[in-house]
Amino acid sequence: MVQRWVERAGDERLDRVDWSDGSHVPHRVTHRTPPEMEALLTETRQRLRDHGVLGEYGAAAVRRTLLEEGASGVPSERTIGRVFERTGLLDAAQRPRRKAPPKGWYLPDVAAGGAELDSFDLVEGLKIKDGPLVEVLNGVSLHGGLVGSWPHEAAIEATDIVGHLVAHWRTFGLPGYAQFDNGTVFHGPHIHPDVVGRVSRACLSLGVVPVFAPVSEHGFQAAIEGYNGLWQAKVWGRFHHASLDALSERSAAYVEAHRQRSAARRMAAPARRDFPAGWVLDLQAHPADSPASRIVYIRRTDASGRVRVLGRLFEIDPAWSSRLVRCDVDLSGKRLRFHRLRRRAPSDQPILVEHPYDLPRRRFSE
């Protein structure tokens, strides 16, 4: 600016230079709210905050009050909100951004990196043109990013799922946990109490703890849902598939390429256990006698602080209503332990209550 002054003055003294030809930029932007109106808005907000009967002093309340008082040129509600934001009146009301909990935070050993968790889910409702309906079993490990995809002609059954899990784990080793949603193909029928389905029994017999994610909750299935979307975008929606065999071939190629890309991540993941030699699934063996003998349910309590697990309703804590809990079903110890879960304090998981529970010994219906 000083250089512009010197250039404009030339050889003249500054007090003799004609400065009347100044900048053509207007002193005030035409579409900006006048300072007088901004002052009125902030004054009205403060007045409503301190003395208003309703205690409402937001943009809508300020605009309504000014219109009732007959003020002219009152801006829109959105403009008033921008004025309050620009003047710093809304800083204290902004929602704080908290750090996300670690992966698998609801299982302490998984969150600490001491155990791996494999998540499995189904992609349903796919239709090959002039071909069959298709369902795809997808899987991904939480820490290592190890993926798997198995297209099937609908509808896939629990026997198919067990076969794919066993083949997958024979190749890559056993994780500490296997997580599923609450579909009957994974969990077993919900109409009867005390049901431990085929998939859970297979996991337990291999020493893998089955985990059932909460219903209609965000975040717990994020890893597998993300892979579901990726598989649909990169395999299903990207190519034309003339048959189920062609889809399976394309999917296998994608899975192999994905595994090669994530090889370094798998090397840094928790170690997986060797698959036991000579293992045979015995569905008639009682789950309490299995190597794992533990099932985990992540649930949210109802308005009365109760939770439904294994077809039975358990009292937790009336003060912990509509909150998350982790239910550890200790089949060999014949106990149910309910732990408090809070995303804001993921490492704080005290036991809220214990209930006795003895899974009936009855024949598994195949």
QUIQUI-V371890 format. One record per residue. N is the residue number from 0. RES is the residue in one letter. OMEGA is omega in radians with two decimals (NA if undefined). Layout:
N/RES/OMEGA
N/RES/OMEGA
This chain:
0/M/3.10
1/V/3.11
2/Q/3.11
3/R/3.09
4/W/-3.12
5/V/-3.14
6/E/-3.12
7/R/-3.13
8/A/-3.12
9/G/-3.13
10/D/-3.10
11/E/2.98
12/R/-3.07
13/L/-3.12
14/D/3.13
15/R/-3.11
16/V/3.09
17/D/-3.11
18/W/-3.04
19/S/-3.14
20/D/-3.09
21/G/-3.12
22/S/3.11
23/H/3.11
24/V/-3.13
25/P/3.13
26/H/3.13
27/R/3.11
28/V/-3.00
29/T/-3.06
30/H/3.13
31/R/3.12
32/T/-3.12
33/P/3.13
34/P/3.14
35/E/3.12
36/M/3.09
37/E/3.11
38/A/3.12
39/L/3.13
40/L/-3.13
41/T/3.11
42/E/3.12
43/T/3.10
44/R/3.14
45/Q/-3.14
46/R/3.12
47/L/-3.13
48/R/-3.07
49/D/-2.99
50/H/-3.11
51/G/-3.11
52/V/-3.11
53/L/-3.08
54/G/-3.13
55/E/-3.11
56/Y/3.07
57/G/-3.10
58/A/-3.14
59/A/-3.14
60/A/3.13
61/V/-3.14
62/R/3.12
63/R/-3.13
64/T/-3.13
65/L/3.10
66/L/3.10
67/E/3.12
68/E/3.06
69/G/3.12
70/A/-3.13
71/S/3.11
72/G/-3.13
73/V/-3.13
74/P/-3.13
75/S/-3.13
76/E/3.14
77/R/3.10
78/T/3.10
79/I/3.09
80/G/3.11
81/R/3.09
82/V/3.13
83/F/3.13
84/E/-3.12
85/R/-3.12
86/T/3.05
87/G/-3.10
88/L/-3.09
89/L/-3.07
90/D/-3.07
91/A/-3.08
92/A/-3.12
93/Q/-3.12
94/R/3.14
95/P/3.10
96/R/-3.11
97/R/-3.14
98/K/3.13
99/A/3.10
100/P/-3.14
101/P/3.11
102/K/3.11
103/G/-3.03
104/W/-3.10
105/Y/3.03
106/L/-2.99
107/P/-3.12
108/D/3.06
109/V/3.13
110/A/-3.14
111/A/-3.13
112/G/-3.14
113/G/-3.12
114/A/3.10
115/E/3.10
116/L/3.05
117/D/3.09
118/S/-3.14
119/F/-3.13
120/D/3.14
121/L/2.92
122/V/-3.02
123/E/3.04
124/G/3.11
125/L/-3.09
126/K/3.03
127/I/-3.12
128/K/-3.10
129/D/-3.14
130/G/-3.03
131/P/2.90
132/L/-3.02
133/V/2.93
134/E/-3.08
135/V/3.00
136/L/3.12
137/N/3.09
138/G/3.09
139/V/3.09
140/S/-2.99
141/L/-3.09
142/H/-3.03
143/G/-3.12
144/G/3.11
145/L/-3.04
146/V/3.03
147/G/3.14
148/S/-3.10
149/W/3.09
150/P/-3.12
151/H/2.95
152/E/-3.09
153/A/0.03
154/A/3.14
155/I/-3.09
156/E/-3.10
157/A/3.11
158/T/3.10
159/D/-3.12
160/I/3.12
161/V/3.12
162/G/-3.14
163/H/3.11
164/L/-3.12
165/V/3.13
166/A/3.14
167/H/-3.09
168/W/3.04
169/R/-3.08
170/T/-2.98
171/F/-3.14
172/G/-3.04
173/L/3.02
174/P/3.06
175/G/-3.07
176/Y/3.00
177/A/-3.04
178/Q/-3.12
179/F/2.94
180/D/-3.01
181/N/3.08
182/G/-3.09
183/T/3.14
184/V/3.08
185/F/-3.00
186/H/-2.96
187/G/-3.08
188/P/3.10
189/H/-3.03
190/I/3.14
191/H/3.08
192/P/3.01
193/D/-3.13
194/V/2.99
195/V/-2.98
196/G/-3.09
197/R/-3.11
198/V/3.12
199/S/-3.13
200/R/3.09
201/A/3.12
202/C/-3.10
203/L/-3.11
204/S/3.10
205/L/-3.13
206/G/3.11
207/V/-3.10
208/V/3.06
209/P/3.13
210/V/3.12
211/F/-3.05
212/A/3.13
213/P/-3.10
214/V/3.03
215/S/3.10
216/E/3.13
217/H/2.98
218/G/-3.05
219/F/-3.14
220/Q/-3.03
221/A/-3.08
222/A/-3.09
223/I/3.09
224/E/3.07
225/G/3.11
226/Y/3.06
227/N/3.12
228/G/3.13
229/L/3.14
230/W/3.14
231/Q/-3.13
232/A/-3.00
233/K/-3.12
234/V/-3.04
235/W/-3.05
236/G/-3.04
237/R/-3.04
238/F/2.99
239/H/-3.10
240/H/-3.08
241/A/-3.09
242/S/3.10
243/L/3.11
244/D/3.11
245/A/3.09
246/L/-3.14
247/S/3.12
248/E/3.11
249/R/3.14
250/S/3.14
251/A/3.12
252/A/3.12
253/Y/-3.14
254/V/3.14
255/E/3.11
256/A/3.11
257/H/3.12
258/R/3.11
259/Q/-3.13
260/R/-3.08
261/S/-3.08
262/A/-3.14
263/A/3.12
264/R/3.13
265/R/3.13
266/M/-3.13
267/A/-3.10
268/A/3.08
269/P/-3.10
270/A/3.10
271/R/-3.11
272/R/3.10
273/D/3.08
274/F/-3.07
275/P/3.13
276/A/3.09
277/G/-3.13
278/W/3.06
279/V/-3.13
280/L/3.06
281/D/-3.09
282/L/-3.13
283/Q/3.08
284/A/-3.12
285/H/-3.11
286/P/3.13
287/A/-3.14
288/D/-3.11
289/S/3.12
290/P/-3.12
291/A/3.13
292/S/3.12
293/R/3.06
294/I/-3.11
295/V/3.04
296/Y/2.99
297/I/-3.04
298/R/3.02
299/R/-3.12
300/T/3.09
301/D/-3.07
302/A/3.13
303/S/3.14
304/G/3.13
305/R/-3.11
306/V/3.07
307/R/3.13
308/V/3.13
309/L/3.08
310/G/-3.14
311/R/-3.10
312/L/-3.10
313/F/3.06
314/E/-3.14
315/I/-3.13
316/D/3.11
317/P/3.13
318/A/3.13
319/W/-3.11
320/S/3.12
321/S/-3.14
322/R/-3.10
323/L/3.04
324/V/2.99
325/R/3.13
326/C/3.05
327/D/3.11
328/V/3.11
329/D/-3.04
330/L/3.14
331/S/3.11
332/G/3.10
333/K/3.13
334/R/2.96
335/L/3.13
336/R/-3.13
337/F/-3.13
338/H/3.07
339/R/3.11
340/L/3.06
341/R/3.11
342/R/-3.10
343/R/3.10
344/A/-2.98
345/P/-3.12
346/S/-3.12
347/D/-3.08
348/Q/-3.13
349/P/3.09
350/I/3.09
351/L/-3.08
352/V/3.02
353/E/3.09
354/H/3.03
355/P/3.13
356/Y/3.13
357/D/3.13
358/L/-3.11
359/P/3.07
360/R/-3.14
361/R/-3.06
362/R/3.10
363/F/-3.12
364/S/3.14
365/E/NA
